[in-house]
């Protein structure tokens, strides 16, 4: 018989994976939009729509549009920095 703590651990692992997948979807959407439209031409609502999440979800993962842009930019440059 499974212990309650085992169930809680499994739930936390699933929750972390879901959070990571959501954050990844937001970053992929944001990166594409920033590249297509630039910073000024991209809204958080645009990012949310492309990622398939709400604006509130975007703000849950990233404090503001500037923070989202910085993270997208860092991820875009990572392959060049690591080589």
Residue, then its C-alpha position, 0 to 999 in steps of 0.5 A: x500500500x502506498x504511503x501518503x508521502x509517496x503520493x505527495x512526492x509524485x504529485x510534486x514531481x508532476x507539478x514541477x514537470x508541468x511548471x517547466x513545460x508551461x515555462x518552456x512554452x511561454x519562452x518559445x512563444x516569446x522568443x518567436x514573437x520578439x524575433x518577429x515583432x521586436x520588443x515594442x511590437x510584442x505584448x504579454x497578451x500576444x505571448x500568452x495567446x501563442x503559448x496557449x496560456x493566460x496573461x496571468x500565467x505569463x506573469x506568474x512565471x515572469x514578473x514582467x515583460x522585461x524579465x520575459x525578454x531578458x530570459x528569452x534573450x539569454x536562452x537565445x544566446x546560450x548556444x553561442x556562449x557555450x561554444 
